[in-house]
Amino acid sequence: MAGTQPARGTRDFLPDDIRRREYVVRIVREVYERYGFEPLETPAFENIETLLGKYGDEGNQLIFKILRRGEHEGKGDADLALRYDLTVPLARVVAQYQNELPRFFKRYQIQPVWRADRPARGRFREFYQCDIDAIGTTSATVEAELLAAVSDVLGRLGFEDFTIRLNDRRVLTALLESFGIPAPQHADTLVGIDKLDKIGSDGVRRELESRGVDATAVAACTGFFAGFPLRRDARADALASLSAQIGDAAAQPLSDLLALADRTAAGPRLLVDPSLARGLSYYTGAIMEIAVPDLAGSLGGGGRYDNLIGMFLGRDIPACGFSLGLERIIVVMTERHMFPARVSRGAADVMVVFLADQLRSEALALAAELRAQQLRVDVYPEAARKLEKPLKYAGSRQVPVMAIVGEDEWARGEVTVRDLQTREQQSPARSVAAMRIAEIVRLVPT
């Protein structure tokens, strides 16, 4: 039917979609809070000047702008914009409430963001981010904790094959200088390098040369990065290559962070990748990104941004953060069948069916007792002369257990309980039916 499709790059979330999302969000929230992060929410849209100039030229083009209302609308001017990420709004909040926040502010935020990007597998124009950020210190302890937290999240979700690529913007700056690329061209060069895994060395070379970067410098740059990333068990070799190119002192921050993170859950997952650039322009130190096989793009990323809050406050406040991409996590988990059975079981644990109109109130009373047992209960709304329709409906909703209130059962003081997975059936006394049904439900595989 024409006109029923959602806008391109957005989706409707049906019940199964929401259950999967809430399952992931619950684990993310539990882990983040275990690491001492506090919740924060910000508005869906910001003043446009809050967002512009924070993401680089390419990022600016992906911001969804909101036209001025009323008499200004015809001019095509915008004064508001949908938030592009959760980091810039956080920086605004820190600047606004600096005197009300603790010295070291650790926050998590799970909300949607919007980007006018080209939709693709796992890439949408409206999507959720799950951010953690720590404000107020330059200590690399923060980066190590962020890496540990996101590693714990993915481990809890069942991921076993993820890698965390690690680099440092200061290392990248030293590398570009060693290739002979002047500072005014660093930003353009980083944008090109960030596309290395998408367009390859030849594509990066063509892009950098089109941006006016010297061909000899481009050859040195793409030649060095073509050898990366190395395997996780070759981190020492990667650090040695860096030290040989830029010197031990310039490579030291990356080496120090690895030594700290190795004492956390993230240690076995870390891979040194000097080609990792991350496209956002506000990063100043360590940068990181999660990769899994068979996924174009990452499951999340982040880094240190010590200058961003200063754009609002007039003085720099150190900060570091990491963002997990909820949609991409759900896409991969769905394709790999990683969700527990209970997540896709449906909205109810038990369906109560009555076989005659005069038993409707008895069915509702039984449902109330089952809900008191902390069960999710659905009551089939119509008297079922035959069980064919209720059984079909229960199957469509993936309900594992059916409780049947019939005239014969009522006369005997019983309830018929059917396990819809094993097809086994029993008839406990009405007085203990709720407890017995609860026992049966809790034996259903999760």
PABALUM-39464 format. One record per residue: x, y, z of N, C-alpha, C in turn; residue in one letter. Coordinates in pm, whole numbers, padded with zeros to 5 digits, always signed. Layout:
XYZXYZXYZa/...
end
This chain:
+00085-00119+00000+00000+00000+00000+00089+00125+00000m/+00060+00216-00094+00142+00336-00106+00132+00420+00021a/+00244+00479+00059+00246+00571+00171+00258+00507+00307g/+00277+00375+00314+00287+00311+00445+00430+00282+00487t/+00526+00299+00397+00666+00275+00431+00719+00388+00519q/+00799+00356+00621+00862+00464+00699+00965+00536+00612p/+01006+00653+00653+01106+00729+00579+01233+00646+00563a/+01300+00661+00449+01419+00584+00418+01525+00603+00527r/+01581+00491+00572+01682+00497+00677+01625+00492+00817g/+01491+00480+00827+01427+00463+00957+01346+00335+00955t/+01301+00290+01073+01226+00165+01080+01115+00175+01183r/+01012+00094+01160+00914+00068+01265+00966-00047+01350d/+00943-00039+01480+00988-00145+01569+00869-00227+01616f/+00859-00350+01568+00753-00440+01609+00792-00507+01741l/+00698-00578+01805+00727-00631+01940+00856-00710+01950p/+00885-00801+01855+01010-00878+01863+01132-00786+01857d/+01125-00683+01773+01236-00588+01762+01260-00519+01896d/+01155-00478+01959+01168-00405+02086+01221-00497+02196i/+01174-00622+02197+01225-00715+02299+01376-00736+02284r/+01422-00748+02159+01566-00765+02138+01642-00640+02182r/+01587-00524+02146+01654-00400+02184+01660-00385+02335r/+01548-00413+02403+01545-00396+02549+01638-00495+02618e/+01653-00613+02560+01746-00711+02617+01889-00656+02613y/+01928-00603+02498+02064-00550+02484+02082-00428+02575v/+01985-00338+02574+01996-00217+02656+02006-00251+02803v/+01932-00352+02849+01937-00389+02991+02078-00434+03030r/+02141-00513+02945+02277-00558+02975+02375-00442+02970i/+02362-00356+02869+02449-00239+02858+02438-00154+02984v/+02315-00127+03026+02294-00042+03144+02353-00107+03270r/+02330-00237+03286+02383-00306+03404+02535-00297+03411e/+02600-00319+03298+02747-00315+03297+02797-00173+03320v/+02739-00077+03250+02783+00062+03267+02769+00106+03413y/+02658+00069+03478+02640+00110+03618+02736+00039+03710e/+02776-00083+03674+02877-00153+03755+03011-00082+03753r/+03035-00006+03648+03159+00070+03637+03144+00212+03691y/+03032+00241+03756+03017+00370+03823+02965+00482+03736g/+02909+00452+03619+02856+00557+03533+02711+00588+03571f/+02674+00717+03560+02541+00764+03596+02461+00798+03471e/+02326+00788+03477+02245+00813+03357+02228+00961+03327p/+02216+00991+03198+02190+01128+03152+02103+01120+03026l/+02012+01216+03010+01937+01230+02886+01940+01376+02843e/+01941+01398+02711+01939+01534+02656+01830+01541+02548t/+01788+01662+02507+01681+01675+02408+01720+01614+02272p/+01616+01578+02195+01639+01521+02062+01701+01623+01967a/+01674+01749+01987+01732+01851+01899+01805+01956+01980f/+01900+02019+01914+01985+02121+01977+01980+02248+01892e/+02022+02358+01949+02046+02477+01867+02151+02443+01763n/+02130+02488+01641+02216+02442+01532+02361+02481+01553i/+02384+02597+01617+02523+02637+01639+02593+02547+01739e/+02515+02474+01822+02576+02379+01914+02644+02265+01839t/+02586+02225+01726+02635+02108+01653+02732+02143+01540l/+02708+02251+01469+02792+02284+01354+02936+02312+01397l/+03029+02262+01315+03170+02287+01340+03235+02191+01438g/+03160+02090+01484+03214+01996+01582+03255+01863+01520k/+03212+01835+01397+03232+01702+01339+03315+01703+01210y/+03368+01819+01172+03438+01828+01045+03339+01857+00933g/+03394+01886+00814+03309+01925+00700+03212+01814+00662d/+03260+01689+00658+03172+01579+00617+03062+01557+00720e/+03095+01569+00848+02995+01555+00951+02889+01663+00943g/+02931+01787+00915+02835+01897+00903+02729+01869+00797n/+02769+01802+00689+02676+01774+00580+02574+01666+00617q/+02599+01591+00724+02510+01482+00763+02415+01521+00876l/+02418+01647+00917+02330+01694+01024+02191+01722+00967i/+02088+01666+01030+01950+01696+00992+01911+01831+01051f/+01890+01929+00965+01857+02064+01010+01706+02082+01015k/+01660+02163+01109+01518+02191+01128+01492+02336+01086i/+01401+02355+00988+01373+02489+00937+01309+02576+01046l/+01337+02703+01038+01267+02797+01124+01117+02790+01098r/+01039+02813+01199+00896+02801+01186+00830+02934+01148r/+00703+02926+01112+00624+03045+01087+00672+03123+00966g/+00682+03253+00980+00715+03340+00867+00857+03318+00816e/+00941+03255+00896+01079+03232+00854+01093+03107+00768h/+00990+03021+00766+01003+02890+00702+01036+02902+00554e/+00975+02999+00487+00995+03013+00342+01136+03049+00304g/+01215+03102+00395+01353+03141+00365+01448+03022+00363k/+01403+02908+00417+01489+02790+00419+01598+02795+00524g/+01587+02887+00619+01688+02897+00725+01660+02794+00834d/+01766+02747+00898+01754+02650+01007+01812+02711+01134a/+01742+02691+01244+01796+02736+01372+01814+02621+01471d/+01758+02503+01440+01770+02385+01524+01817+02269+01438l/+01862+02161+01503+01903+02041+01431+01888+01920+01522a/+01854+01806+01462+01850+01681+01538+01993+01645+01580l/+02006+01592+01700+02142+01563+01748+02209+01457+01660r/+02335+01480+01632+02416+01395+01545+02480+01282+01624y/+02513+01312+01749+02568+01211+01840+02531+01252+01982d/+02583+01180+02079+02554+01212+02219+02670+01284+02288l/+02783+01295+02218+02902+01353+02279+02897+01505+02285t/+02860+01568+02174+02851+01714+02174+02743+01763+02271v/+02624+01702+02275+02528+01743+02380+02583+01726+02521p/+02663+01620+02544+02725+01603+02675+02818+01720+02706l/+02898+01760+02607+02990+01871+02628+02913+01998+02664a/+02799+02019+02598+02716+02136+02631+02664+02126+02774r/+02620+02006+02816+02568+01987+02951+02676+02014+03056v/+02796+01965+03030+02905+01987+03126+02935+02136+03140v/+02935+02207+03027+02959+02350+03032+02847+02423+03106a/+02722+02378+03085+02606+02444+03146+02597+02418+03296q/+02629+02295+03338+02606+02255+03477+02737+02226+03551y/+02844+02291+03512+02976+02260+03565+02983+02268+03717q/+02907+02359+03776+02914+02377+03921+02827+02278+03997n/+02743+02202+03925+02654+02106+03989+02701+01961+03972e/+02801+01941+03890+02849+01805+03862+02971+01773+03946l/+02995+01645+03975+03115+01608+04051+03242+01637+03973p/+03352+01641+04042+03480+01672+03978+03510+01575+03865r/+03491+01447+03891+03505+01345+03786+03364+01296+03753f/+03311+01341+03642+03174+01308+03603+03175+01191+03506f/+03112+01081+03546+03103+00961+03462+02957+00938+03427k/+02923+00948+03300+02783+00935+03262+02767+00832+03151r/+02648+00767+03152+02609+00688+03036+02480+00745+02980y/+02460+00726+02851+02344+00781+02783+02303+00686+02671q/+02177+00646+02670+02126+00554+02569+02005+00621+02505i/+02027+00683+02390+01921+00758+02321+01945+00755+02171q/+01840+00787+02091+01859+00789+01946+01931+00913+01897p/+02000+00900+01784+02063+01011+01714+02023+01002+01567v/+02049+01108+01493+02005+01113+01354+02119+01164+01265w/+02139+01096+01151+02240+01138+01054+02185+01121+00912r/+02206+01220+00830+02157+01215+00692+02255+01135+00606a/+02278+01012+00647+02375+00924+00582+02304+00836+00481d/+02382+00768+00396+02324+00674+00301+02297+00542+00373r/+02173+00497+00380+02143+00373+00452+02212+00252+00391p/+02251+00158+00476+02313+00033+00432+02288-00069+00542a/+02340-00192+00523+02323-00295+00624+02383-00249+00756r/+02299-00243+00858+02347-00200+00989+02370-00051+01000g/+02334+00026+00896+02353+00172+00901+02219+00238+00872r/+02173+00321+00964+02043+00384+00952+02057+00534+00973f/+01953+00606+00937+01953+00750+00959+01904+00786+01099r/+01829+00699+01158+01788+00712+01297+01833+00587+01371e/+01913+00603+01473+01965+00486+01542+02003+00523+01685f/+02012+00422+01768+02046+00441+01909+02197+00430+01930y/+02246+00511+02020+02383+00497+02067+02381+00470+02218q/+02479+00394+02263+02493+00361+02405+02629+00413+02449c/+02631+00533+02503+02757+00603+02531+02797+00595+02678d/+02927+00587+02700+02985+00615+02831+03096+00718+02812i/+03103+00813+02904+03206+00916+02899+03251+00948+03040d/+03378+00982+03051+03436+01024+03180+03499+01161+03161a/+03459+01255+03244+03498+01395+03230+03585+01435+03349i/+03693+01509+03322+03763+01574+03431+03903+01525+03459g/+03956+01430+03380+04093+01382+03405+04159+01341+03275t/+04291+01360+03270+04370+01315+03155+04429+01176+03179t/+04402+01117+03294+04461+00988+03329+04417+00879+03231s/+04512+00799+03186+04480+00687+03096+04401+00578+03166a/+04386+00589+03299+04297+00497+03371+04158+00499+03309t/+04115+00616+03265+03982+00632+03206+03969+00546+03081v/+04066+00557+02989+04060+00479+02866+04057+00329+02897e/+04139+00287+02994+04142+00145+03029+04007+00098+03082a/+03941+00182+03163+03809+00147+03217+03703+00142+03106e/+03709+00237+03014+03614+00235+02902+03629+00108+02819l/+03753+00073+02789+03779-00049+02712+03729-00172+02786l/+03750-00175+02917+03705-00289+02997+03552-00297+02997a/+03486-00183+03011+03339-00182+03019+03276-00233+02890a/+03322-00183+02775+03261-00227+02649+03295-00373+02621v/+03413-00419+02666+03447-00560+02651+03354-00646+02735s/+03325-00600+02857+03231-00673+02942+03091-00679+02880d/+03047-00568+02822+02915-00566+02757+02909-00672+02647v/+03006-00671+02558+03003-00764+02445+03018-00909+02493l/+03097-00930+02596+03108-01064+02652+02978-01112+02710g/+02907-01024+02782+02777-01061+02838+02676-01092+02728r/+02687-01024+02615+02593-01045+02505+02626-01171+02425l/+02744-01230+02448+02778-01354+02381+02875-01341+02267g/+02933-01222+02245+03032-01205+02139+03165-01268+02182f/+03222-01346+02093+03350-01411+02122+03460-01375+02023e/+03424-01312+01912+03521-01291+01804+03547-01143+01776d/+03520-01054+01873+03542-00912+01846+03684-00871+01878f/+03728-00768+01809+03860-00709+01828+03843-00560+01853t/+03924-00503+01942+03922-00359+01964+04048-00300+01903i/+04030-00227+01793+04143-00159+01728+04176-00034+01809r/+04304-00012+01829+04349+00095+01918+04455+00179+01848l/+04442+00311+01861+04541+00403+01806+04538+00530+01890n/+04612+00632+01847+04619+00758+01919+04635+00869+01817d/+04555+00975+01830+04564+01085+01735+04702+01151+01739r/+04767+01150+01854+04901+01207+01862+05000+01122+01783r/+04979+00991+01784+05061+00902+01702+05037+00930+01555v/+04911+00948+01517+04879+00978+01377+04943+01110+01332l/+04936+01210+01418+04998+01339+01383+05147+01322+01359t/+05214+01248+01447+05357+01223+01429+05385+01146+01301a/+05299+01049+01269+05316+00973+01145+05302+01063+01023l/+05198+01147+01019+05178+01234+00904+05296+01330+00887l/+05348+01378+00998+05466+01465+00991+05586+01388+00935e/+05599+01262+00975+05712+01182+00926+05700+01152+00776s/+05577+01153+00724+05558+01131+00580+05577+01260+00499f/+05593+01371+00568+05611+01498+00499+05482+01568+00464g/+05374+01536+00533+05245+01600+00508+05232+01720+00602i/+05216+01841+00549+05211+01960+00635+05085+01964+00720p/+05093+02031+00834+04983+02035+00930+04850+02081+00870a/+04848+02184+00780+04719+02226+00725+04646+02116+00647p/+04719+02012+00605+04656+01904+00529+04627+01780+00614q/+04655+01789+00744+04634+01672+00830+04487+01632+00837h/+04398+01731+00852+04256+01698+00866+04205+01625+00743a/+04238+01675+00623+04195+01609+00499+04254+01469+00489d/+04380+01457+00531+04447+01326+00522+04381+01225+00615t/+04345+01268+00735+04280+01177+00830+04144+01131+00779l/+04071+01221+00713+03942+01182+00655+03963+01072+00551v/+04069+01085+00470+04099+00982+00370+04142+00851+00433g/+04230+00857+00533+04278+00736+00599+04164+00662+00666i/+04067+00737+00719+03953+00675+00787+03871+00586+00693d/+03889+00605+00562+03815+00525+00464+03896+00407+00412k/+04012+00381+00473+04103+00280+00421+04037+00143+00409l/+03958+00104+00512+03897-00028+00509+03778-00035+00414d/+03733+00080+00365+03618+00083+00274+03661+00094+00128k/+03763+00178+00098+03800+00202-00041+03941+00153-00075i/+04014+00101+00024+04145+00044-00002+04253+00149-00024g/+04377+00102-00033+04492+00193-00046+04485+00277-00172s/+04444+00215-00284+04436+00291-00410+04331+00401-00401d/+04217+00369-00340+04113+00469-00325+04158+00584-00236g/+04228+00551-00126+04280+00656-00039+04384+00741-00112v/+04470+00674-00187+04572+00750-00263+04506+00850-00358r/+04406+00805-00432+04339+00895-00527+04270+01010-00454r/+04207+00979-00340+04137+01084-00267+04233+01187-00211e/+04345+01141-00154+04441+01236-00097+04505+01322-00204l/+04538+01261-00317+04597+01341-00426+04497+01442-00479e/+04366+01404-00483+04264+01499-00528+04248+01614-00431s/+04285+01591-00305+04279+01697-00204+04406+01781-00200r/+04500+01751-00290+04620+01834-00302+04738+01789-00219g/+04731+01668-00161+04844+01617-00084+04952+01568-00180v/+05077+01602-00149+05190+01567-00236+05194+01417-00263d/+05218+01379-00390+05212+01239-00430+05316+01154-00357a/+05436+01211-00334+05539+01134-00265+05497+01107-00119t/+05441+01209-00056+05394+01192+00081+05279+01092+00087a/+05190+01097-00012+05078+01003-00018+05130+00860-00031v/+05230+00840-00115+05287+00706-00134+05347+00654-00004a/+05419+00742+00068+05478+00700+00196+05368+00666+00296a/+05263+00745+00296+05151+00727+00390+05079+00594+00363c/+05033+00575+00239+04956+00454+00207+05045+00329+00215t/+05173+00345+00183+05264+00231+00192+05281+00184+00335g/+05292+00278+00429+05308+00240+00569+05181+00175+00623f/+05067+00237+00596+04942+00186+00651+04897+00056+00587f/+04945+00027+00467+04904-00097+00399+04944-00221+00477a/+05044-00209+00564+05088-00324+00642+05007-00350+00766g/+04902-00270+00790+04823-00283+00913+04677-00309+00879f/+04600-00363+00976+04643-00401+01110+04709-00538+01113p/+04801-00554+01208+04861-00685+01233+04772-00765+01327l/+04803-00892+01342+04725-00977+01433+04743-00928+01578r/+04647-00969+01663+04655-00929+01804+04783-00979+01870r/+04831-01097+01827+04951-01151+01890+05078-01087+01835d/+05062-00986+01747+05179-00917+01691+05182-00771+01735a/+05125-00743+01852+05121-00605+01899+05261-00548+01919r/+05352-00630+01967+05489-00582+01988+05551-00539+01856a/+05523-00614+01750+05576-00578+01618+05516-00445+01571d/+05387-00426+01596+05322-00302+01556+05383-00183+01629a/+05404-00198+01760+05466-00089+01836+05608-00063+01790l/+05679-00169+01756+05817-00153+01707+05818-00077+01575a/+05723-00107+01486+05715-00034+01358+05686+00113+01381s/+05596+00140+01477+05566+00279+01509+05689+00351+01564l/+05756+00288+01658+05873+00351+01719+05981+00379+01615s/+05997+00287+01521+06097+00305+01417+06061+00423+01327a/+05932+00448+01308+05888+00554+01217+05884+00690+01286q/+05840+00695+01412+05817+00825+01477+05896+00843+01605i/+05967+00738+01651+06045+00749+01773+05972+00692+01894g/+06048+00647+01992+05990+00584+02111+05899+00679+02189d/+05939+00805+02202+05864+00900+02284+05724+00924+02225a/+05715+00936+02093+05586+00962+02030+05493+00842+02041a/+05548+00720+02042+05467+00599+02051+05433+00561+02195a/+05494+00631+02294+05480+00591+02433+05337+00594+02486q/+05255+00698+02453+05118+00698+02507+05040+00573+02472p/+05058+00524+02350+04988+00403+02307+05039+00282+02383l/+05169+00276+02402+05229+00165+02476+05183+00164+02622s/+05175+00284+02682+05131+00294+02822+04986+00248+02838d/+04900+00288+02745+04759+00248+02752+04745+00097+02739l/+04820+00037+02650+04815-00108+02635+04853-00179+02764l/+04956-00127+02831+05000-00189+02955+04890-00185+03061a/+04815-00074+03067+04704-00063+03162+04588-00154+03124l/+04548-00147+02998+04431-00223+02952+04454-00373+02958a/+04580-00415+02951+04610-00558+02959+04572-00617+03094d/+04552-00533+03196+04513-00581+03327+04361-00589+03342r/+04288-00564+03235+04141-00565+03238+04088-00670+03141t/+03955-00680+03136+03889-00774+03045+03918-00743+02900a/+03958-00620+02870+03982-00581+02731+04116-00632+02677a/+04209-00664+02766+04345-00696+02723+04356-00792+02605g/+04294-00910+02612+04307-01006+02502+04243-00961+02371p/+04165-00854+02375+04093-00809+02256+04163-00697+02180r/+04267-00640+02237+04328-00519+02183+04423-00548+02068l/+04412-00465+01966+04495-00476+01847+04545-00337+01812l/+04676-00319+01801+04733-00189+01765+04716-00169+01614v/+04649-00060+01578+04623-00033+01436+04651+00114+01405d/+04774+00146+01361+04808+00286+01331+04725+00346+01219p/+04655+00263+01140+04572+00316+01032+04434+00361+01080s/+04400+00329+01206+04272+00373+01260+04275+00524+01280l/+04180+00595+01217+04179+00741+01225+04054+00795+01294a/+03940+00733+01273+03809+00784+01319+03786+00924+01265r/+03675+00940+01195+03654+01059+01115+03623+01186+01191g/+03573+01177+01314+03534+01299+01385+03656+01381+01421l/+03641+01512+01405+03758+01600+01416+03793+01635+01560s/+03706+01600+01658+03733+01650+01794+03825+01560+01876y/+03868+01445+01824+03955+01357+01903+04095+01417+01918y/+04153+01398+02036+04284+01457+02065+04387+01354+02112t/+04345+01235+02154+04438+01137+02208+04403+00998+02162g/+04390+00904+02256+04359+00765+02223+04229+00756+02146a/+04225+00670+02044+04103+00641+01970+04090+00490+01960i/+03966+00441+01954+03941+00298+01960+03816+00262+01882m/+03810+00139+01833+03697+00097+01751+03682-00055+01760e/+03558-00103+01767+03531-00246+01780+03499-00305+01643i/+03566-00411+01607+03544-00479+01479+03502-00623+01503a/+03410-00672+01421+03375-00814+01418+03381-00860+01273v/+03411-00988+01249+03416-01037+01112+03282-01020+01041p/+03288-01002+00910+03169-00999+00824+03078-00880+00852d/+03132-00771+00905+03051-00651+00922+03129-00532+00869l/+03073-00467+00767+03134-00343+00717+03108-00234+00820a/+03212-00172+00869+03197-00076+00976+03222-00142+01111g/+03190-00070+01217+03224-00118+01351+03100-00131+01437s/+03116-00199+01551+03009-00207+01650+03012-00088+01745l/+03117-00009+01738+03126+00107+01827+03267+00163+01824g/+03281+00279+01881+03413+00341+01884+03413+00461+01975g/+03529+00520+01991+03539+00637+02077+03681+00686+02087g/+03705+00766+02190+03838+00820+02209+03838+00939+02303g/+03957+00999+02315+03974+01114+02404+03951+01243+02326r/+03878+01337+02389+03847+01466+02325+03863+01577+02428y/+03985+01618+02451+04014+01711+02561+03979+01857+02530d/+03948+01888+02403+03923+02028+02367+03776+02060+02339n/+03691+01958+02329+03554+01981+02283+03473+02064+02382l/+03481+02033+02510+03402+02107+02609+03446+02252+02612i/+03574+02276+02586+03626+02412+02584+03562+02499+02478g/+03505+02437+02372+03435+02516+02270+03312+02584+02328m/+03255+02528+02435+03139+02587+02500+03177+02667+02623f/+03284+02625+02690+03316+02679+02822+03422+02788+02819l/+03506+02787+02717+03613+02885+02711+03742+02837+02776g/+03738+02721+02839+03858+02658+02893+03843+02507+02878r/+03953+02440+02851+03946+02298+02821+03922+02214+02947d/+03840+02113+02931+03817+02013+03035+03841+01877+02970i/+03932+01797+03024+03962+01668+02960+03844+01573+02964p/+03832+01491+02859+03719+01399+02851+03755+01283+02759a/+03689+01170+02783+03710+01052+02700+03581+00972+02700c/+03548+00912+02586+03423+00838+02581+03423+00727+02478g/+03320+00643+02487+03304+00531+02394+03155+00516+02365f/+03123+00486+02239+02984+00471+02199+02964+00335+02131s/+02870+00257+02182+02830+00132+02118+02711+00158+02027l/+02714+00102+01907+02604+00116+01812+02500+00007+01834g/+02389+00043+01896+02289-00057+01935+02235-00133+01814l/+02203-00061+01706+02144-00127+01589+02238-00230+01529e/+02363-00195+01517+02458-00290+01457+02476-00413+01545r/+02477-00393+01675+02487-00507+01766+02367-00599+01746i/+02247-00540+01737+02126-00621+01722+02125-00692+01587i/+02169-00625+01481+02175-00688+01348+02264-00812+01352v/+02383-00798+01408+02476-00911+01413+02422-01022+01502v/+02369-00987+01618+02316-01089+01709+02198-01163+01647m/+02114-01092+01574+02000-01157+01508+02047-01253+01400t/+02141-01208+01317+02191-01293+01209+02262-01416+01263e/+02324-01402+01379+02398-01515+01436+02314-01597+01536r/+02187-01561+01552+02097-01632+01644+02155-01633+01787h/+02197-01515+01833+02262-01503+01963+02165-01471+02076m/+02042-01437+02045+01948-01400+02151+01895-01525+02221f/+01884-01520+02354+01824-01633+02427+01681-01657+02381p/+01636-01779+02398+01500-01814+02353+01395-01729+02420a/+01417-01692+02547+01315-01617+02620+01293-01479+02559r/+01394-01424+02489+01379-01290+02431+01278-01292+02318v/+01275-01401+02242+01182-01410+02129+01061-01495+02162s/+01043-01528+02291+00934-01616+02330+00798-01552+02305r/+00788-01424+02314+00660-01357+02296+00625-01275+02419g/+00505-01220+02417+00466-01128+02523+00410-01197+02645a/+00384-01328+02637+00318-01396+02749+00385-01530+02777a/+00385-01567+02904+00433-01699+02946+00319-01800+02944d/+00198-01752+02968+00082-01840+02977-00035-01776+02904v/-00111-01858+02833-00237-01812+02777-00351-01887+02846m/-00443-01811+02904-00559-01870+02970-00675-01873+02869v/-00735-01991+02855-00845-02009+02760-00967-02059+02836v/-01085-01998+02812-01208-02050+02873-01298-02104+02761f/-01365-02216+02790-01438-02288+02688-01589-02260+02689l/-01634-02173+02779-01775-02136+02783-01787-01996+02841a/-01884-01919+02795-01898-01780+02838-01910-01766+02989d/-01981-01860+03054-02001-01848+03198-01872-01870+03278q/-01764-01913+03209-01635-01934+03278-01539-01816+03257l/-01588-01710+03194-01501-01594+03166-01442-01536+03295r/-01526-01518+03397-01477-01459+03522-01378-01552+03591s/-01400-01683+03582-01306-01779+03641-01170-01770+03571e/-01172-01751+03439-01047-01736+03364-00974-01610+03407a/-01045-01501+03426-00982-01376+03469-00924-01390+03610l/-00995-01462+03698-00944-01483+03834-00815-01565+03831a/-00813-01669+03747-00692-01749+03734-00577-01665+03679l/-00607-01581+03581-00503-01494+03524-00445-01402+03631a/-00531-01350+03720-00482-01262+03826-00388-01336+03920a/-00422-01461+03952-00335-01540+04040-00201-01569+03971e/-00204-01595+03843-00079-01622+03770+00009-01498+03764l/-00053-01382+03746+00026-01259+03744+00088-01232+03881r/+00018-01273+03987+00075-01260+04121+00197-01349+04138a/+00210-01451+04052+00329-01538+04051+00439-01479+03962q/+00423-01354+03921+00521-01281+03838+00528-01338+03696q/+00419-01396+03650+00413-01447+03513+00345-01345+03422l/+00383-01349+03296+00316-01268+03193+00200-01351+03138r/+00080-01297+03146-00040-01377+03117-00127-01306+03014v/-00172-01382+02914-00268-01333+02817-00394-01418+02828d/-00509-01354+02823-00636-01425+02827-00697-01423+02687v/-00721-01539+02631-00788-01545+02501-00926-01483+02518y/-00962-01381+02439-01078-01298+02475-01216-01359+02449p/-01221-01465+02371-01351-01521+02334-01362-01665+02382e/-01484-01706+02415-01506-01845+02455-01471-01937+02337a/-01389-02038+02364-01340-02126+02258-01413-02259+02265a/-01504-02280+02172-01574-02409+02170-01478-02520+02132r/-01380-02487+02046-01275-02581+02009-01141-02512+02034k/-01037-02591+02053-00905-02534+02086-00823-02498+01964l/-00873-02526+01847-00793-02503+01726-00748-02358+01713e/-00842-02265+01728-00807-02123+01713-00717-02073+01825k/-00746-02101+01953-00653-02058+02058-00513-02116+02042p/-00504-02243+02000-00372-02304+01981-00295-02234+01869l/-00364-02203+01762-00298-02134+01651-00253-01995+01694k/-00339-01926+01769-00306-01791+01816-00188-01796+01914y/-00189-01892+02006-00078-01905+02101+00052-01935+02028a/+00045-02019+01924+00165-02047+01846+00219-01924+01776g/+00129-01839+01724+00173-01718+01655+00241-01620+01751s/+00206-01630+01879+00264-01540+01979+00373-01609+02060r/+00406-01732+02024+00514-01809+02086+00493-01824+02238q/+00368-01847+02277+00336-01870+02418+00367-02017+02450v/+00444-02046+02556+00485-02184+02581+00384-02270+02656p/+00292-02207+02733+00202-02284+02819+00059-02231+02804v/-00037-02324+02800-00178-02285+02795-00251-02344+02916m/-00333-02262+02980-00418-02305+03090-00563-02303+03041a/-00631-02415+03049-00765-02430+02991-00868-02445+03102i/-00964-02353+03103-01073-02357+03199-01199-02403+03122v/-01233-02531+03139-01349-02586+03072-01456-02628+03171g/-01576-02658+03120-01687-02695+03208-01658-02825+03283e/-01598-02921+03216-01566-03048+03284-01462-03025+03393d/-01358-02945+03359-01254-02916+03457-01314-02841+03578e/-01401-02745+03546-01464-02666+03651-01544-02756+03747w/-01613-02850+03689-01694-02941+03771-01605-03027+03860a/-01485-03062+03813-01394-03145+03892-01305-03063+03985r/-01311-02929+03972-01224-02843+04054-01080-02847+04006g/-01061-02854+03874-00927-02865+03815-00909-02761+03704e/-00785-02750+03661-00749-02670+03543-00660-02758+03455v/-00687-02761+03326-00601-02836+03235-00484-02747+03192t/-00364-02798+03206-00243-02723+03170-00170-02799+03061v/-00144-02729+02949-00079-02794+02836+00054-02723+02806r/+00162-02801+02806+00292-02751+02762+00291-02752+02609d/+00292-02636+02546+00276-02629+02402+00403-02666+02326l/+00512-02685+02397+00635-02728+02331+00648-02880+02334q/+00620-02940+02449+00632-03086+02458+00497-03156+02433t/+00388-03078+02435+00250-03128+02419+00205-03215+02538r/+00282-03211+02644+00239-03284+02765+00128-03206+02834e/+00038-03279+02901-00078-03217+02961-00102-03274+03101q/-00145-03189+03193-00179-03234+03328-00296-03150+03379q/-00358-03197+03488-00476-03129+03540-00464-03111+03691s/-00390-03009+03735-00377-02984+03879-00509-02931+03937p/-00523-02945+04068-00640-02891+04136-00642-02739+04123a/-00761-02685+04115-00773-02539+04097-00704-02463+04208r/-00704-02516+04330-00646-02445+04445-00495-02428+04433s/-00428-02516+04359-00281-02508+04346-00241-02484+04202v/-00339-02456+04115-00310-02446+03973-00207-02336+03943a/-00221-02219+04006-00131-02108+03976+00014-02143+04008a/+00035-02205+04125+00172-02243+04163+00227-02350+04070m/+00141-02446+04031+00189-02553+03942+00222-02499+03804r/+00140-02410+03754+00167-02350+03623+00298-02270+03627i/+00320-02197+03737+00445-02121+03750+00565-02213+03746a/+00555-02329+03810+00665-02427+03808+00691-02476+03665e/+00584-02502+03591+00599-02550+03453+00666-02444+03366i/+00621-02317+03381+00678-02208+03300+00827-02192+03327v/+00865-02205+03453+01006-02184+03488+01096-02298+03439r/+01036-02409+03398+01114-02517+03339+01128-02504+03188l/+01058-02403+03130+01067-02382+02986+01209-02334+02953v/+01277-02394+02853+01413-02353+02819+01422-02206+02788p/+01530-02143+02839+01551-02000+02815+01668-01977+02722t/
end
